[in-house]
Amino acid sequence: MNQTPETFKNAVKLVALFQAVLEQMDTIKGTKIYRQKIKQQVKALESSIEKLVFEPIKNLDDINEDLFTHIQSNIEMILDMDLNELAQLKVALQEVREE
């Protein structure tokens, strides 16, 4: 399979987003909204996402451990942000991209 740099970039973004989703889903466990039906759906989605991203994550870590670690730390930083910080991040990114 011939991967272009754009395809690789999109795949890394997808893996990062799936990882963020899995970690964020953990935050609702044990809450009132995590009832039986949602619990089953969350577990099914977690299982599907983990199956989809397990190999790419493993391959990325095998290919470039520093890149994988950098991506993981950025995901964790974003997950720790509140809504105001996320909005500020968007503004800062837009400013950098306009330069």
Secondary structure, 3 states (H helix, E strand, C coil): CCCCHHHHHHHHHHHHHHHHHHHHHHHHCCCCCCCHHHHHHHHHHHHHHHHHHHHHHHHHHHHCHHHHHHHHHHHHHHHCCCHHHHHHHHHHHHHHHHC
